[in-house]
Amino acid sequence: MSIGQMIKSARESRNLTQEALAKKVNKKRSYISRLENDGTNVNLKTLMEIVEFGFEGKVKIVLDIH
C-alpha cells in the first residue's frame, strides 16, 4: 500500500473530506487529492503534519536494512 493510499484510507475511516483534511493541515484540497492518487511525492515534514494534525496520530518509521 502506498503512502497516498494509506492517507486516503485514514481520511475515509475518520469521515473526513479532502477539504476538511486540507484545512486541518493548512494545505490545498488539490494537494491532498494528488497525494492520495500518487500524483505527487510527500516530504517527511508534510507527512508528519498530516498524521499529527490531520489524524491526531504519530509517525513511526521502521527501517529493515539487511
Buried (B, 14 or more C-beta within 10 A) or exposed (E): EEBBEEBBEBBEEEEBEBEBBBBBBEBEBEBBBBBBEEEBEBEEEBBBBBBEEBBEEEEEEEEEEE
